[in-house]
Amino acid sequence: MTAMMTPAKPANIVQGSIGLLGRIPHDLIALVARLSIGAVFWQSGQTKVEGWHVTDSAVYLFQTEYKLPLIDPWLAAHLAAFNEHFFPILLVFGLASRFAALALFGMTMVIEIFVYPDAWPTHGTWAACLLLVIARGPGMFSIDHLIAKRFGAK
């Protein structure tokens, strides 16, 4: 048989596939992580507001279901609504991305520890997206990248 007709070995197919998958650029992965986790928190924030006001039902949830320690339910509802709108915007645009991801990671940990400890598979997925941005940065499709490029930072 000629070299062109030699059947591919399974190990070569696996190695080739791994090599191909390894070429997925971080910039694309970071963009998907930023947009998807930003949407999760934005949608959650939208359930807490009507126009520019936090709803009574959101405050009620913080009083009866969430029951966070050490913080007034009214204040917690307002902080959550603000955080779930402000930090996703930063993530989507890639501005102060690591800071925004860290803030949302903190919220994720509070939710996991104090509110819904059995929802760890969901919160683990959120954490993975956020930790990627925290550890590796937002990628080139971000304002952070443009700022770093402008000022010569890496």
Phi and psi restraints in degrees (value plus and minus 20) as a CYANA .aco file:
   2 THR   PHI    -102.3   -62.3
   2 THR   PSI     147.2   187.2
   3 ALA   PHI     -81.1   -41.1
   3 ALA   PSI     -53.7   -13.7
   4 MET   PHI     -89.9   -49.9
   4 MET   PSI     -44.6    -4.6
   5 MET   PHI    -119.5   -79.5
   5 MET   PSI     -19.4    20.6
   6 THR   PHI     -88.8   -48.8
   6 THR   PSI     107.1   147.1
   7 PRO   PHI     -85.8   -45.8
   7 PRO   PSI     124.2   164.2
   8 ALA   PHI     -91.7   -51.7
   8 ALA   PSI     118.7   158.7
   9 LYS   PHI    -102.5   -62.5
   9 LYS   PSI     125.7   165.7
  10 PRO   PHI     -74.9   -34.9
  10 PRO   PSI     -57.9   -17.9
  11 ALA   PHI     -83.2   -43.2
  11 ALA   PSI     -58.1   -18.1
  12 ASN   PHI     -87.4   -47.4
  12 ASN   PSI     -57.6   -17.6
  13 ILE   PHI     -84.9   -44.9
  13 ILE   PSI     -64.3   -24.3
  14 VAL   PHI     -83.1   -43.1
  14 VAL   PSI     -67.8   -27.8
  15 GLN   PHI     -81.9   -41.9
  15 GLN   PSI     -61.1   -21.1
  16 GLY   PHI     -84.7   -44.7
  16 GLY   PSI     -60.1   -20.1
  17 SER   PHI     -85.5   -45.5
  17 SER   PSI     -62.1   -22.1
  18 ILE   PHI     -82.8   -42.8
  18 ILE   PSI     -62.6   -22.6
  19 GLY   PHI     -81.8   -41.8
  19 GLY   PSI     -60.9   -20.9
  20 LEU   PHI     -85.8   -45.8
  20 LEU   PSI     -64.9   -24.9
  21 LEU   PHI     -85.8   -45.8
  21 LEU   PSI     -51.6   -11.6
  22 GLY   PHI     -88.1   -48.1
  22 GLY   PSI     -31.8     8.2
  23 ARG   PHI    -109.1   -69.1
  23 ARG   PSI     -21.8    18.2
  24 ILE   PHI     -83.9   -43.9
  24 ILE   PSI     100.6   140.6
  25 PRO   PHI     -92.0   -52.0
  25 PRO   PSI     122.5   162.5
  26 HIS   PHI     -75.6   -35.6
  26 HIS   PSI     -56.6   -16.6
  27 ASP   PHI     -77.7   -37.7
  27 ASP   PSI     -59.9   -19.9
  28 LEU   PHI     -92.2   -52.2
  28 LEU   PSI     -64.3   -24.3
  29 ILE   PHI     -81.3   -41.3
  29 ILE   PSI     -64.3   -24.3
  30 ALA   PHI     -84.1   -44.1
  30 ALA   PSI     -59.3   -19.3
  31 LEU   PHI     -82.8   -42.8
  31 LEU   PSI     -66.5   -26.5
  32 VAL   PHI     -82.0   -42.0
  32 VAL   PSI     -63.0   -23.0
  33 ALA   PHI     -82.0   -42.0
  33 ALA   PSI     -65.7   -25.7
  34 ARG   PHI     -83.6   -43.6
  34 ARG   PSI     -66.0   -26.0
  35 LEU   PHI     -88.3   -48.3
  35 LEU   PSI     -62.2   -22.2
  36 SER   PHI     -91.2   -51.2
  36 SER   PSI     -65.4   -25.4
  37 ILE   PHI     -93.0   -53.0
  37 ILE   PSI     -52.3   -12.3
  38 GLY   PHI     -80.9   -40.9
  38 GLY   PSI     -60.8   -20.8
  39 ALA   PHI     -85.4   -45.4
  39 ALA   PSI     -58.7   -18.7
  40 VAL   PHI     -79.4   -39.4
  40 VAL   PSI     -70.3   -30.3
  41 PHE   PHI     -90.6   -50.6
  41 PHE   PSI     -58.4   -18.4
  42 TRP   PHI     -80.0   -40.0
  42 TRP   PSI     -66.9   -26.9
  43 GLN   PHI     -82.7   -42.7
  43 GLN   PSI     -58.2   -18.2
  44 SER   PHI     -84.1   -44.1
  44 SER   PSI     -62.6   -22.6
  45 GLY   PHI     -81.9   -41.9
  45 GLY   PSI     -56.5   -16.5
  46 GLN   PHI     -84.2   -44.2
  46 GLN   PSI     -46.9    -6.9
  47 THR   PHI     -94.3   -54.3
  47 THR   PSI     -32.8     7.2
  48 LYS   PHI    -119.0   -79.0
  48 LYS   PSI     -26.2    13.8
  49 VAL   PHI    -150.4  -110.4
  49 VAL   PSI     134.3   174.3
  50 GLU   PHI    -147.3  -107.3
  50 GLU   PSI      92.7   132.7
  51 GLY   PHI      43.9    83.9
  51 GLY   PSI    -143.8  -103.8
  52 TRP   PHI    -121.2   -81.2
  52 TRP   PSI      -8.2    31.8
  53 HIS   PHI    -136.4   -96.4
  53 HIS   PSI     118.7   158.7
  54 VAL   PHI     -93.2   -53.2
  54 VAL   PSI     113.8   153.8
  55 THR   PHI     -96.0   -56.0
  55 THR   PSI     135.1   175.1
  56 ASP   PHI     -82.6   -42.6
  56 ASP   PSI     -53.6   -13.6
  57 SER   PHI     -87.2   -47.2
  57 SER   PSI     -52.4   -12.4
  58 ALA   PHI     -86.9   -46.9
  58 ALA   PSI     -64.7   -24.7
  59 VAL   PHI     -82.1   -42.1
  59 VAL   PSI     -61.2   -21.2
  60 TYR   PHI     -79.3   -39.3
  60 TYR   PSI     -63.4   -23.4
  61 LEU   PHI     -79.4   -39.4
  61 LEU   PSI     -61.1   -21.1
  62 PHE   PHI     -88.2   -48.2
  62 PHE   PSI     -48.3    -8.3
  63 GLN   PHI     -96.6   -56.6
  63 GLN   PSI     -60.8   -20.8
  64 THR   PHI    -125.2   -85.2
  64 THR   PSI     -57.7   -17.7
  65 GLU   PHI    -123.1   -83.1
  65 GLU   PSI     -68.4   -28.4
  66 TYR   PHI     -95.1   -55.1
  66 TYR   PSI     -63.7   -23.7
  67 LYS   PHI      24.1    64.1
  67 LYS   PSI      36.1    76.1
  68 LEU   PHI     -87.5   -47.5
  68 LEU   PSI     119.1   159.1
  69 PRO   PHI     -96.5   -56.5
  69 PRO   PSI     133.1   173.1
  70 LEU   PHI      48.5    88.5
  70 LEU   PSI     -11.4    28.6
  71 ILE   PHI    -163.4  -123.4
  71 ILE   PSI     117.6   157.6
  72 ASP   PHI     -83.5   -43.5
  72 ASP   PSI     114.7   154.7
  73 PRO   PHI     -76.8   -36.8
  73 PRO   PSI     -58.2   -18.2
  74 TRP   PHI     -82.0   -42.0
  74 TRP   PSI     -67.0   -27.0
  75 LEU   PHI     -85.6   -45.6
  75 LEU   PSI     -62.4   -22.4
  76 ALA   PHI     -80.5   -40.5
  76 ALA   PSI     -62.1   -22.1
  77 ALA   PHI     -83.7   -43.7
  77 ALA   PSI     -62.4   -22.4
  78 HIS   PHI     -88.7   -48.7
  78 HIS   PSI     -61.6   -21.6
  79 LEU   PHI     -84.1   -44.1
  79 LEU   PSI     -63.1   -23.1
  80 ALA   PHI     -82.5   -42.5
  80 ALA   PSI     -65.1   -25.1
  81 ALA   PHI     -81.3   -41.3
  81 ALA   PSI     -63.1   -23.1
  82 PHE   PHI     -83.2   -43.2
  82 PHE   PSI     -70.8   -30.8
  83 ASN   PHI     -80.7   -40.7
  83 ASN   PSI     -57.7   -17.7
  84 GLU   PHI     -96.0   -56.0
  84 GLU   PSI     -26.6    13.4
  85 HIS   PHI    -126.9   -86.9
  85 HIS   PSI     -63.2   -23.2
  86 PHE   PHI     -90.5   -50.5
  86 PHE   PSI     -72.9   -32.9
  87 PHE   PHI     -89.1   -49.1
  87 PHE   PSI     -55.5   -15.5
  88 PRO   PHI     -81.7   -41.7
  88 PRO   PSI     -56.1   -16.1
  89 ILE   PHI     -81.3   -41.3
  89 ILE   PSI     -66.0   -26.0
  90 LEU   PHI     -79.0   -39.0
  90 LEU   PSI     -63.6   -23.6
  91 LEU   PHI     -83.4   -43.4
  91 LEU   PSI     -65.6   -25.6
  92 VAL   PHI     -80.8   -40.8
  92 VAL   PSI     -62.7   -22.7
  93 PHE   PHI    -100.7   -60.7
  93 PHE   PSI     -33.8     6.2
  94 GLY   PHI      52.6    92.6
  94 GLY   PSI      20.0    60.0
  95 LEU   PHI    -134.3   -94.3
  95 LEU   PSI     103.8   143.8
  96 ALA   PHI      33.5    73.5
  96 ALA   PSI      22.7    62.7
  97 SER   PHI     -80.3   -40.3
  97 SER   PSI     -65.5   -25.5
  98 ARG   PHI     -84.7   -44.7
  98 ARG   PSI     -60.8   -20.8
  99 PHE   PHI     -82.8   -42.8
  99 PHE   PSI     -66.4   -26.4
 100 ALA   PHI     -82.3   -42.3
 100 ALA   PSI     -64.1   -24.1
 101 ALA   PHI     -84.3   -44.3
 101 ALA   PSI     -58.4   -18.4
 102 LEU   PHI     -84.2   -44.2
 102 LEU   PSI     -61.5   -21.5
 103 ALA   PHI     -82.6   -42.6
 103 ALA   PSI     -64.6   -24.6
 104 LEU   PHI     -91.6   -51.6
 104 LEU   PSI     -50.1   -10.1
 105 PHE   PHI     -84.3   -44.3
 105 PHE   PSI     -62.1   -22.1
 106 GLY   PHI     -80.3   -40.3
 106 GLY   PSI     -63.5   -23.5
 107 MET   PHI     -81.4   -41.4
 107 MET   PSI     -62.1   -22.1
 108 THR   PHI     -79.5   -39.5
 108 THR   PSI     -62.9   -22.9
 109 MET   PHI     -86.6   -46.6
 109 MET   PSI     -59.0   -19.0
 110 VAL   PHI     -83.1   -43.1
 110 VAL   PSI     -65.4   -25.4
 111 ILE   PHI     -81.0   -41.0
 111 ILE   PSI     -65.6   -25.6
 112 GLU   PHI     -84.3   -44.3
 112 GLU   PSI     -66.4   -26.4
 113 ILE   PHI     -95.8   -55.8
 113 ILE   PSI     -64.9   -24.9
 114 PHE   PHI    -123.4   -83.4
 114 PHE   PSI     -41.7    -1.7
 115 VAL   PHI    -130.8   -90.8
 115 VAL   PSI     -79.7   -39.7
 116 TYR   PHI    -148.8  -108.8
 116 TYR   PSI      53.4    93.4
 117 PRO   PHI     -84.9   -44.9
 117 PRO   PSI     -42.7    -2.7
 118 ASP   PHI    -101.4   -61.4
 118 ASP   PSI     -24.7    15.3
 119 ALA   PHI    -114.1   -74.1
 119 ALA   PSI       7.5    47.5
 120 TRP   PHI     -80.3   -40.3
 120 TRP   PSI     -50.3   -10.3
 121 PRO   PHI     -82.9   -42.9
 121 PRO   PSI     -61.0   -21.0
 122 THR   PHI     -87.4   -47.4
 122 THR   PSI     -67.8   -27.8
 123 HIS   PHI     -86.6   -46.6
 123 HIS   PSI     -51.0   -11.0
 124 GLY   PHI     -84.8   -44.8
 124 GLY   PSI     -57.5   -17.5
 125 THR   PHI     -85.7   -45.7
 125 THR   PSI     -64.2   -24.2
 126 TRP   PHI     -79.3   -39.3
 126 TRP   PSI     -67.4   -27.4
 127 ALA   PHI     -79.9   -39.9
 127 ALA   PSI     -59.4   -19.4
 128 ALA   PHI     -81.2   -41.2
 128 ALA   PSI     -65.4   -25.4
 129 CYS   PHI     -81.1   -41.1
 129 CYS   PSI     -66.4   -26.4
 130 LEU   PHI     -87.9   -47.9
 130 LEU   PSI     -62.2   -22.2
 131 LEU   PHI     -85.3   -45.3
 131 LEU   PSI     -53.0   -13.0
 132 LEU   PHI     -79.9   -39.9
 132 LEU   PSI     -66.6   -26.6
 133 VAL   PHI     -88.6   -48.6
 133 VAL   PSI     -62.0   -22.0
 134 ILE   PHI     -80.3   -40.3
 134 ILE   PSI     -66.9   -26.9
 135 ALA   PHI    -100.4   -60.4
 135 ALA   PSI     -60.9   -20.9
 136 ARG   PHI    -129.7   -89.7
 136 ARG   PSI     -30.2     9.8
 137 GLY   PHI      72.7   112.7
 137 GLY   PSI     153.4   193.4
 138 PRO   PHI    -102.9   -62.9
 138 PRO   PSI     -28.1    11.9
 139 GLY   PHI      65.7   105.7
 139 GLY   PSI     157.9   197.9
 140 MET   PHI     -95.7   -55.7
 140 MET   PSI     -35.7     4.3
 141 PHE   PHI    -110.6   -70.6
 141 PHE   PSI      39.1    79.1
 142 SER   PHI    -172.3  -132.3
 142 SER   PSI     136.4   176.4
 143 ILE   PHI     -87.3   -47.3
 143 ILE   PSI     -55.6   -15.6
 144 ASP   PHI     -75.2   -35.2
 144 ASP   PSI     -61.9   -21.9
 145 HIS   PHI     -84.1   -44.1
 145 HIS   PSI     -62.6   -22.6
 146 LEU   PHI     -83.0   -43.0
 146 LEU   PSI     -61.4   -21.4
 147 ILE   PHI     -84.4   -44.4
 147 ILE   PSI     -65.6   -25.6
 148 ALA   PHI     -82.9   -42.9
 148 ALA   PSI     -60.3   -20.3
 149 LYS   PHI     -84.6   -44.6
 149 LYS   PSI     -61.2   -21.2
 150 ARG   PHI     -83.6   -43.6
 150 ARG   PSI     -59.8   -19.8
 151 PHE   PHI    -120.7   -80.7
 151 PHE   PSI      -9.3    30.7
 152 GLY   PHI      55.3    95.3
 152 GLY   PSI      -8.3    31.7
 153 ALA   PHI    -102.4   -62.4
 153 ALA   PSI     139.2   179.2
